[in-house]
Amino acid sequence: MSLIVVSPLSRIAELAVRYKAREMITLMAEKQDFHRPAVISAERHLKLGMNDITFAGTGDLIAPQERHVLQIIDFARTWDRSAPLLIHCWMGVSRSPAAALIASLAVAPEDDDEALALRLRAASPYATPNARLVEIGDGLLGRNGRLVKAVKGIGRGADADGNAPFALALPPAQDAIP
């Protein structure tokens, strides 16, 4: 079963090694720097500069944009799924869970939005996916409001200290023969 591992920045090296991840998506503020885990090649590391905000027009902060979400979708669709995809932001609570939902639907568009949101909540009681990323992803993936509604349905996650990584399973292959 394919997995998307969601992590805070502080645990990316540990989780990359533990899960044998070879590909990673980073969603961090533009000027925040860090060391990419050695097991992740530079060619399979997508680094997106954005802040964890839900609306544009906030001074020097960069709100998630359509171009960011298109890059998540394109990167996910080139993920070979032979190893988990690692997605992280600063705390692993808002931007990276939203990106995990988007990436999951990019590779498994037949998945039910509500079932996906419930899997996310079961995997993490703390996740509160960034509403702007979810809304943009919903539109670009042609979900017709279903993803937005499903994420609203699971509500805000519990308060977190930024040390609660989790793994989100992709749905089983729909064409598997029992």
C-alpha positions as MATLAB code, in Angstrom:
seq = 'MSLIVVSPLSRIAELAVRYKAREMITLMAEKQDFHRPAVISAERHLKLGMNDITFAGTGDLIAPQERHVLQIIDFARTWDRSAPLLIHCWMGVSRSPAAALIASLAVAPEDDDEALALRLRAASPYATPNARLVEIGDGLLGRNGRLVKAVKGIGRGADADGNAPFALALPPAQDAIP';
ca = [
       0.000    0.000    0.000;
       1.325    3.453   -0.916;
       1.776    5.971    1.856;
       2.165    9.691    2.195;
       4.139   10.529    5.326;
       3.390   13.950    6.826;
       6.028   15.419    9.086;
       7.123   18.537   10.909;
      10.456   19.963    9.751;
      12.176   18.734   12.923;
      11.620   15.054   12.029;
      12.113   14.850    8.254;
      15.495   13.094    8.372;
      14.301   10.499   10.872;
      11.090    9.775    8.952;
      12.759    9.736    5.540;
      15.081    7.003    6.794;
      12.426    5.098    8.759;
       9.966    4.954    5.853;
      12.670    4.697    3.156;
      11.266    7.767    1.388;
      13.100    8.949   -1.720;
      10.831   11.861   -2.682;
       9.756   14.903   -0.686;
       7.562   17.983   -0.912;
       8.446   20.964    1.282;
       5.951   23.754    2.029;
       7.847   26.412    3.982;
       8.170   30.185    4.119;
      10.344   31.516    1.303;
      13.421   32.358    3.380;
      13.405   29.403    5.790;
      16.343   27.138    5.134;
      17.068   23.576    6.214;
      19.090   20.545    5.170;
      17.418   18.070    2.845;
      17.820   14.494    4.145;
      20.582   12.713    2.220;
      18.221    9.897    1.191;
      16.141   12.404   -0.802;
      17.714   13.375   -4.124;
      17.584   17.039   -5.116;
      15.789   16.063   -8.344;
      12.923   14.471   -6.384;
      12.522   17.304   -3.872;
       9.842   19.887   -4.579;
      10.364   23.012   -2.461;
       7.447   25.461   -2.406;
       7.838   28.867   -0.747;
       4.620   29.836    1.043;
       3.383   30.850    4.451;
       0.654   29.119    6.405;
      -2.048   31.685    5.730;
      -5.474   31.400    4.158;
      -5.795   34.715    2.343;
      -3.602   36.898    0.134;
      -2.644   40.497    0.823;
      -0.828   40.092    4.124;
       2.300   42.175    3.587;
       5.420   40.171    2.853;
       3.754   36.827    3.537;
       3.115   34.529    0.569;
      -0.285   32.864    0.496;
      -0.620   29.474   -1.201;
      -1.249   30.056   -4.900;
      -2.677   28.055   -7.785;
       0.866   27.612   -9.144;
       1.911   25.921   -5.883;
      -0.987   23.491   -6.038;
      -0.333   22.713   -9.704;
       3.249   21.836   -8.744;
       2.008   19.515   -5.968;
      -0.328   17.788   -8.428;
       2.338   17.438  -11.125;
       4.960   16.176   -8.651;
       2.556   13.646   -7.124;
       1.649   12.310  -10.551;
       5.333   11.606  -11.247;
       5.810    9.838   -7.872;
       6.432    6.178   -8.677;
       4.840    5.016   -5.380;
       7.481    2.330   -4.811;
       8.373    4.197   -1.597;
       6.385    6.624    0.542;
       6.193   10.299   -0.384;
       7.329   12.564    2.458;
       5.519   15.900    2.770;
       6.462   18.455    5.401;
       5.965   21.999    6.557;
       7.065   23.730    9.752;
       4.776   21.824   12.156;
       3.147   19.178    9.945;
      -0.337   20.360   10.892;
      -1.753   22.631    8.194;
       0.095   23.034    4.877;
       1.471   19.500    4.650;
      -1.813   17.706    5.504;
      -3.541   19.815    2.829;
      -0.792   18.911    0.343;
      -1.168   15.236    1.319;
      -4.882   15.347    0.460;
      -4.122   17.012   -2.875;
      -1.326   14.564   -3.713;
      -3.508   11.600   -2.782;
      -6.328   12.730   -5.065;
      -3.856   13.536   -7.841;
      -2.776    9.883   -7.959;
      -6.076    8.301   -6.903;
      -8.838   10.508   -8.367;
     -11.412    7.763   -7.875;
     -11.075    8.107   -4.088;
     -14.087    9.422   -2.197;
     -13.374   12.842   -0.677;
     -15.199   12.105    2.560;
     -13.442    8.743    2.976;
     -10.090   10.460    2.364;
     -10.805   13.187    4.937;
     -11.867   10.537    7.465;
      -8.620    8.586    6.824;
      -6.724   11.813    7.441;
      -8.550   12.418   10.725;
      -7.997    8.787   11.813;
      -4.278    9.136   11.028;
      -3.982   12.479   12.812;
      -6.271   14.008   15.427;
      -4.152   17.189   15.059;
      -4.317   17.887   11.323;
      -6.095   21.078   10.294;
      -5.496   21.267    6.534;
      -4.843   24.764    5.204;
      -8.219   25.882    3.830;
      -6.722   27.899    0.965;
      -4.681   24.938   -0.308;
      -7.719   22.672    0.009;
      -9.951   25.103   -1.879;
      -7.452   25.571   -4.702;
      -6.825   21.819   -4.881;
     -10.552   21.116   -4.967;
     -10.931   23.374   -7.983;
      -7.863   22.204   -9.894;
      -8.692   18.541   -9.333;
     -12.318   19.010  -10.405;
     -13.770   17.898   -7.065;
     -16.703   20.341   -7.355;
     -16.602   21.346   -3.692;
     -16.481   17.778   -2.357;
     -12.983   18.071   -0.891;
     -13.744   21.411    0.772;
     -16.943   19.963    2.261;
     -15.171   16.802    3.460;
     -12.395   18.761    5.167;
     -14.938   21.047    6.840;
     -16.754   17.892    7.953;
     -13.784   16.615    9.964;
     -13.385   19.996   11.650;
     -10.366   21.589   13.210;
      -7.797   19.251   14.675;
      -6.739   19.226   18.294;
      -4.026   21.632   19.414;
      -0.594   20.287   18.503;
       2.980   20.922   19.559;
       4.401   20.219   16.113;
       5.645   16.747   16.958;
       2.890   14.528   15.593;
       3.882   13.032   12.232;
       1.528   10.572   10.568;
       1.121    8.344    7.537;
      -1.847    8.687    5.198;
      -2.650    5.564    3.205;
      -3.765    5.837   -0.384;
      -6.895    3.858   -1.206;
      -6.402    0.248   -2.312;
      -6.198   -0.115   -6.084;
      -9.702   -0.121   -7.543;
      -8.761   -2.568  -10.270;
      -7.282   -5.240   -8.014;
      -8.726   -8.695   -8.548;
      -9.636  -10.473   -5.291;
];
